[in-house]
Amino acid sequence: MYEINRSLVTLIPQEPFWAWLQSLPETDLDDFNLEDLQDDANSYLINTCEDLDQAYDEVMKNLEQLFSAELADWCEDPEQWPDLHPDIFTEWFEIRLSTVVTDLSQQDIERTPFEPIIINPDA
């Protein structure tokens, strides 16, 4: 068992995110609801934080990447996405923090590069 030098944030989808999902064309959510989405929310390792304020700062530094990842899980067309603005993000997701992350596995951690969607290729 090893404590690692990271904290963990979980982005808990809220009602505005759920409403956006329901508005997407060709998205089948018949056997799925907001509570299901919240129960299996995405988590992200961040630099070690002592409190939620520090975690919030880490999330805001990576806002576009995090917001894009959350949206792209459901819709790869950026034309269907909202503006990636911090106010929208904080309405759509509750940020939960775990300050200490402990690895119980004996297996080495494997890392695969994340390839975010490029929203403005000319920017």
Rosetta silent file (secondary structure, phi, psi, omega in degrees, C-alpha in Angstrom):
SEQUENCE: MYEINRSLVTLIPQEPFWAWLQSLPETDLDDFNLEDLQDDANSYLINTCEDLDQAYDEVMKNLEQLFSAELADWCEDPEQWPDLHPDIFTEWFEIRLSTVVTDLSQQDIERTPFEPIIINPDA
SCORE:     score description
SCORE:     0.000 S_00000001
   1 L     0.000  129.890 -177.422    0.000    0.000    0.000 S_00000001
   2 E  -132.886  133.177  170.160    1.439    3.348   -1.070 S_00000001
   3 E   -81.779  132.836 -178.519    0.290    6.905   -0.573 S_00000001
   4 E  -106.240  159.107 -175.552    0.812    8.787   -3.818 S_00000001
   5 L   -86.191   58.306  177.328    1.654   12.447   -4.307 S_00000001
   6 L  -146.379  157.820  165.831   -1.701   13.402   -5.759 S_00000001
   7 E  -110.871  172.845 -176.274   -5.131   14.445   -4.625 S_00000001
   8 E  -131.697  131.442  171.474   -8.298   13.384   -6.389 S_00000001
   9 E  -113.686  140.543  174.405  -11.249   15.421   -7.586 S_00000001
  10 E  -114.821  130.215  179.844  -14.504   13.874   -8.666 S_00000001
  11 E   -97.963  106.318 -176.832  -16.761   15.897  -10.941 S_00000001
  12 E   -90.318  112.192 -179.931  -20.342   15.159   -9.949 S_00000001
  13 E   -61.198  142.231  179.259  -22.740   16.036  -12.800 S_00000001
  14 L  -113.989  178.829 -174.506  -25.643   18.277  -11.834 S_00000001
  15 H   -53.622  -42.441  179.040  -29.074   18.932  -13.338 S_00000001
  16 H   -61.419  -35.800  176.679  -27.897   21.371  -16.076 S_00000001
  17 H   -65.645  -44.054  179.245  -25.468   18.730  -17.400 S_00000001
  18 H   -60.988  -41.416  178.472  -28.253   16.139  -17.355 S_00000001
  19 H   -63.037  -40.247  176.774  -30.568   18.520  -19.237 S_00000001
  20 H   -61.859  -45.567  178.630  -27.858   19.013  -21.881 S_00000001
  21 H   -57.053  -44.639 -178.520  -27.451   15.238  -22.240 S_00000001
  22 H   -66.107  -24.041 -178.861  -31.167   14.806  -22.724 S_00000001
  23 H   -83.927  -10.802 -177.277  -31.165   17.481  -25.430 S_00000001
  24 L   -71.967  136.345  176.800  -28.534   15.723  -27.552 S_00000001
  25 L   -69.953  147.251  175.825  -29.803   14.098  -30.731 S_00000001
  26 L    59.321   31.504  175.247  -29.423   10.333  -30.993 S_00000001
  27 L  -110.258  118.511 -177.590  -28.551    9.864  -27.319 S_00000001
  28 L   -93.363  107.402 -179.861  -30.351    6.930  -25.730 S_00000001
  29 L  -117.618   21.896 -173.908  -30.866    7.602  -22.007 S_00000001
  30 L   -57.397  -42.128 -177.475  -33.983    5.450  -21.549 S_00000001
  31 L  -105.113   34.287 -172.322  -32.526    3.212  -18.834 S_00000001
  32 L  -143.896  143.499  177.217  -30.338    5.898  -17.301 S_00000001
  33 L  -139.755  176.497 -177.282  -30.915    8.848  -14.964 S_00000001
  34 H   -59.005  -39.321 -179.587  -28.986   11.638  -13.252 S_00000001
  35 H   -62.937  -38.184  176.168  -28.418    9.549  -10.131 S_00000001
  36 H   -61.275  -44.402  179.338  -26.791    6.812  -12.235 S_00000001
  37 H   -62.279  -42.292 -179.826  -24.503    9.403  -13.769 S_00000001
  38 H   -68.892  -34.275 -179.355  -23.620   10.824  -10.358 S_00000001
  39 H   -67.880  -23.756 -178.991  -22.930    7.378   -8.888 S_00000001
  40 L  -125.712   48.813 -177.414  -20.237    6.707  -11.496 S_00000001
  41 L   -72.034  153.704  179.165  -18.783   10.189  -11.923 S_00000001
  42 E   -75.176  142.802  177.967  -15.348   10.744  -13.431 S_00000001
  43 E  -122.195  151.129 -176.204  -12.402   11.369  -11.122 S_00000001
  44 E  -135.794  135.093  173.123   -9.108   13.054  -11.868 S_00000001
  45 E   -78.949  134.360  179.279   -5.750   13.008  -10.136 S_00000001
  46 E  -130.751  173.094  174.399   -4.432   16.506   -9.486 S_00000001
  47 L   -57.183  151.201 -178.346   -1.471   18.028   -7.678 S_00000001
  48 L   -55.867  132.223 -179.474   -1.621   17.489   -3.933 S_00000001
  49 L  -127.607  148.460  177.353   -4.115   19.842   -2.266 S_00000001
  50 L   -93.404  -24.482 -176.179   -4.825   20.614    1.364 S_00000001
  51 L  -154.107  174.770 -176.837   -8.370   21.907    0.892 S_00000001
  52 H   -64.624  -32.110  178.015  -11.191   22.463   -1.579 S_00000001
  53 H   -62.030  -44.178  177.173   -9.967   25.976   -2.437 S_00000001
  54 H   -64.313  -41.293  178.752   -6.646   24.581   -3.668 S_00000001
  55 H   -63.083  -41.624  178.467   -8.471   21.835   -5.575 S_00000001
  56 H   -59.581  -42.934  178.051  -10.747   24.433   -7.159 S_00000001
  57 H   -61.342  -41.549  178.162   -7.656   26.364   -8.315 S_00000001
  58 H   -64.070  -41.903  178.834   -6.215   23.167   -9.839 S_00000001
  59 H   -64.260  -44.076 -178.417   -9.484   22.431  -11.612 S_00000001
  60 H   -65.583  -32.694  176.583   -9.727   25.991  -12.948 S_00000001
  61 H   -64.864  -26.227 -177.374   -6.144   25.782  -14.298 S_00000001
  62 L  -115.660   23.564 -171.386   -7.271   22.730  -16.291 S_00000001
  63 H   -56.253  -50.880 -175.457  -10.848   23.816  -16.934 S_00000001
  64 H   -62.335  -41.729 -179.812  -10.933   23.527  -20.719 S_00000001
  65 H   -65.704  -44.630  179.855   -9.308   20.092  -20.686 S_00000001
  66 H   -66.865  -47.478 -178.983  -11.591   18.771  -17.922 S_00000001
  67 H   -61.541  -44.374  178.653  -14.776   20.274  -19.341 S_00000001
  68 H   -60.164  -42.528 -179.725  -13.920   18.968  -22.823 S_00000001
  69 H   -62.866  -43.119  179.666  -13.277   15.476  -21.461 S_00000001
  70 H   -63.833  -42.722 -179.022  -16.624   15.427  -19.639 S_00000001
  71 H   -70.660  -42.232 -176.802  -18.522   16.628  -22.702 S_00000001
  72 H   -66.634  -21.746  174.115  -16.664   14.398  -25.164 S_00000001
  73 L   -58.216  -27.036 -174.133  -17.665   11.327  -23.140 S_00000001
  74 L  -114.904  -27.202 -175.250  -21.170   11.937  -24.478 S_00000001
  75 L  -151.903  116.763 -178.286  -20.805   14.041  -27.602 S_00000001
  76 L   -85.378   -2.396 -178.854  -17.750   14.361  -29.820 S_00000001
  77 L   -94.671  103.264 -179.535  -19.211   17.299  -31.770 S_00000001
  78 H   -58.744  -19.206  176.772  -17.996   20.550  -30.156 S_00000001
  79 H   -64.944  -23.301  179.954  -20.772   22.377  -32.029 S_00000001
  80 H   -89.780   -5.606 -176.130  -23.203   20.722  -29.575 S_00000001
  81 L   -85.002  155.007  171.298  -21.216   21.849  -26.523 S_00000001
  82 L   -76.258  174.279  172.264  -21.882   24.883  -24.356 S_00000001
  83 L   -62.576  135.955 -179.075  -19.290   27.610  -23.963 S_00000001
  84 L   -82.801   61.576 -176.077  -16.436   26.213  -21.846 S_00000001
  85 L   -98.112  142.582  179.985  -16.856   28.991  -19.304 S_00000001
  86 H   -55.452  -36.911  179.984  -16.060   28.569  -15.584 S_00000001
  87 H   -64.344  -40.467  177.920  -19.560   29.720  -14.577 S_00000001
  88 H   -67.127  -44.826  179.602  -21.191   27.051  -16.731 S_00000001
  89 H   -56.014  -46.676 -176.882  -18.740   24.427  -15.482 S_00000001
  90 H   -72.257  -20.239  172.113  -19.499   25.171  -11.816 S_00000001
  91 H   -77.327  -33.408 -173.778  -23.250   25.003  -12.527 S_00000001
  92 H   -86.789  -21.453 -175.564  -22.867   21.669  -14.306 S_00000001
  93 E  -138.282  134.939  167.650  -20.477   19.935  -11.874 S_00000001
  94 E   -90.171  136.289 -179.980  -19.980   19.692   -8.151 S_00000001
  95 E  -100.010  120.007  175.307  -16.303   19.283   -7.271 S_00000001
  96 E  -111.611  141.273 -173.770  -15.542   16.718   -4.565 S_00000001
  97 E  -119.583  137.900  164.920  -12.041   16.379   -3.170 S_00000001
  98 E  -118.040  116.143 -175.469  -10.028   13.565   -1.624 S_00000001
  99 L   -76.385  -26.389 -178.738   -6.806   15.072   -0.291 S_00000001
 100 L  -117.809  130.533  177.900   -5.075   11.738    0.250 S_00000001
 101 E  -120.835  124.859 -179.458   -4.876    9.022   -2.406 S_00000001
 102 E  -118.170  132.232 -179.602   -3.586    5.592   -1.443 S_00000001
 103 E   -96.202  113.872 -179.596   -2.756    2.893   -3.958 S_00000001
 104 L   -91.402  -11.543 -175.913   -3.699   -0.552   -2.649 S_00000001
 105 L   -79.839  149.066  174.367   -2.755   -2.415   -5.797 S_00000001
 106 L   -88.573  -11.605 -179.567    0.480   -4.315   -6.239 S_00000001
 107 L   -78.544  145.773  175.242    0.392   -3.658   -9.987 S_00000001
 108 L   -64.492  147.769  175.221    2.389   -0.806  -11.458 S_00000001
 109 L   -74.837  131.685  176.698    0.376    2.204  -12.526 S_00000001
 110 L  -107.008  139.203 -179.491    0.052    2.402  -16.288 S_00000001
 111 L  -119.645  132.057  175.071   -0.406    5.741  -17.995 S_00000001
 112 L  -119.636  126.597 -179.178   -1.981    6.307  -21.387 S_00000001
 113 L   -58.833  136.131  174.773   -1.833    9.822  -22.835 S_00000001
 114 L   -84.885  133.262  179.065   -5.187   11.544  -22.997 S_00000001
 115 L  -113.628   96.113 -178.473   -5.907   13.074  -26.380 S_00000001
 116 L   -70.971  158.500  175.160   -8.373   15.912  -25.945 S_00000001
 117 L   -73.351  133.232  176.964  -10.520   17.183  -28.774 S_00000001
 118 L   -82.609  114.751 -176.076   -9.021   20.315  -30.341 S_00000001
 119 L   -81.637  -48.445 -179.569  -11.765   22.926  -30.200 S_00000001
 120 L  -120.657   85.390 -176.208  -10.038   25.842  -31.943 S_00000001
 121 L   -62.713  -23.592 -178.718   -7.241   24.407  -34.100 S_00000001
 122 L   -91.964   -6.115 -176.641   -6.359   27.871  -35.437 S_00000001
 123 L   -78.670    0.000    0.000   -6.218   29.554  -32.009 S_00000001
